[in-house]
Structures are given as C-alpha cells and as structure tokens.
Amino acid sequence: MSTPPTNRLMRLVVNEDFTHVSERTDIVDDVRYKLVDSDHPFGGPGAYNGGRVRFDADGHLFLTTGDVRP
C-alpha cells in the first residue's frame, strides 16, 4: 500500500469473451483517499473513498474523488 493511500485510474483492453485483460495503461496513479474505521467488506480497516469516471461530448475525462470526509 502506498503512503498516503491512493487509488489508480487505469485503461485496460478486455478480450471479446471478457476473460482476459491486456495493455494496462496507468492514467492517474495518485488519487488519494482516507482510511477510516468501518465495517467495509473490502480489505483492512475499510476505506472511505468513492468517485466516478466520466467523459464529456468532447472526449474530456473527468474523475471525481468523493467527499473524503474527515
């Protein structure tokens, strides 16, 4: 795990039957989030992080990171 903890936005190519990925490209590798005490089911003490990836009509990429509450 990185310090501080981060998420990563990646591009992958998926084959036709969705059984294999290739050509990984890291687009953004330092999207921060905070670890918090919770009953989060995915790893360690849990994490409070969220976000969305969207493209606009001109092809611009938007990445939101949630509210990262204290």
Number of C-alpha atoms within 10 A of each C-alpha: 6 8 6 11 13 14 16 11 13 12 13 12 12 13 10 8 6 8 7 10 12 10 10 11 11 11 10 12 11 13 16 15 19 14 15 15 10 11 11 12 9 8 8 12 12 15 19 16 18 12 11 9 10 10 10 8 6 6 8 8 10 10 13 11 14 12 11 14 9 7
